[in-house]
Amino acid sequence: QVQLVESGGGLVQAGGSLRLSCAASGSTFSINAMGWYRQAPGKERELVATLSNDLSTNYADSVRGRFTISRDNAKNTAYLQMNSLKFEDTAVYYCNAKTYPWYQPRDYWGQGTQVTVSL
């Protein structure tokens, strides 16, 4: 099993920055990729950014150029640096870990951290 604990959310003014952290524990050897998703009130959960072990990244169009995902493998921690925040970035942000196909389950989620951007 993999456990994920997020931190770093909070209230920030539009144009400001926040950095989210996601610490993984347990069977971290099984993790192939880590990522961030978000869910705003009344909306579906959506992908924000992912980072695979081969260092490939994927960003939502809405955050590309403003957000940066990174990992510290020694600390088993993923980060999401969010700059130039907009009101529409307000959401609960969830950390996700995807394991290699030979390890089940494939998906793990953190408890979520609230990010609120004020105008």
C-alpha positions in Angstrom: 0.0 0.0 0.0 1.0 3.6 -0.6 0.0 6.5 1.7 0.0 10.1 0.5 -0.1 13.2 2.7 -0.6 16.6 1.2 0.3 19.9 2.7 0.8 23.5 1.6 -2.7 24.7 0.7 -4.2 27.9 1.9 -5.6 31.3 1.0 -3.7 33.5 -1.4 -4.5 36.6 -3.4 -4.7 36.4 -7.2 -1.3 36.7 -8.7 0.3 35.1 -5.7 2.1 31.7 -5.3 1.8 28.6 -3.3 3.7 25.3 -3.2 2.0 22.1 -2.4 3.8 19.0 -1.1 2.8 15.4 -1.2 4.8 12.9 1.0 4.5 9.3 0.0 5.2 6.4 2.3 4.7 2.6 2.4 5.4 0.7 -0.9 7.0 3.7 -2.6 9.1 1.4 -4.8 5.9 0.6 -6.7 5.3 4.2 -7.7 5.6 4.9 -11.4 4.2 8.4 -11.5 2.9 11.1 -9.2 0.5 13.8 -10.0 -1.9 16.5 -8.9 -5.6 16.7 -9.6 -8.1 19.3 -8.4 -11.8 19.5 -7.9 -13.7 22.7 -7.7 -17.2 22.9 -6.2 -19.8 21.4 -8.6 -17.2 20.3 -11.0 -15.5 17.0 -11.9 -12.0 16.2 -10.6 -9.5 17.2 -13.3 -5.8 16.6 -14.0 -3.5 19.4 -13.1 0.0 17.9 -13.7 1.8 14.5 -13.7 5.4 13.5 -13.5 6.6 10.0 -14.4 9.7 8.2 -13.3 11.1 8.7 -16.8 10.8 12.5 -16.1 8.0 13.0 -18.6 5.4 15.6 -17.6 1.9 16.4 -18.5 0.1 19.6 -17.7 -3.4 20.8 -18.1 -3.6 23.6 -20.6 -5.1 25.9 -18.0 -1.9 25.7 -15.8 0.9 25.2 -18.3 3.5 27.9 -17.9 2.2 28.8 -14.4 2.5 25.5 -12.4 5.5 23.2 -12.1 5.5 19.7 -10.8 8.7 18.2 -9.4 9.8 15.3 -7.2 12.5 14.7 -4.6 13.0 10.9 -4.8 15.2 10.9 -1.7 12.3 12.3 0.3 9.6 10.4 -1.6 7.9 13.8 -2.0 6.2 15.5 -5.0 5.7 19.2 -5.2 3.4 21.5 -7.2 4.7 25.1 -7.5 1.9 27.3 -8.4 2.6 30.8 -9.6 0.4 33.6 -11.0 -2.6 32.0 -9.3 -6.0 32.9 -10.6 -9.4 32.9 -9.0 -10.4 29.9 -11.1 -7.5 27.8 -9.6 -9.6 27.6 -6.4 -10.2 24.0 -5.6 -9.3 21.0 -3.5 -6.0 19.7 -4.8 -5.4 15.9 -4.5 -2.1 14.1 -4.8 -2.1 10.9 -6.8 0.3 8.1 -7.2 0.1 5.5 -9.9 2.0 2.2 -9.5 3.6 0.0 -12.0 1.2 -2.6 -13.7 2.7 -5.4 -11.6 1.5 -3.7 -8.4 -2.1 -3.5 -7.4 -4.0 -1.3 -6.7 -2.8 1.1 -9.4 -4.1 4.3 -7.9 -3.7 6.0 -4.6 -5.0 9.4 -3.4 -4.2 11.8 -0.7 -6.9 13.4 1.5 -6.8 16.7 -0.4 -5.7 20.2 0.5 -7.8 23.4 -0.1 -6.4 26.1 -2.3 -8.4 29.3 -2.3 -7.5 32.3 -4.5 -9.1 35.6 -3.7 -9.7 38.4 -6.2 
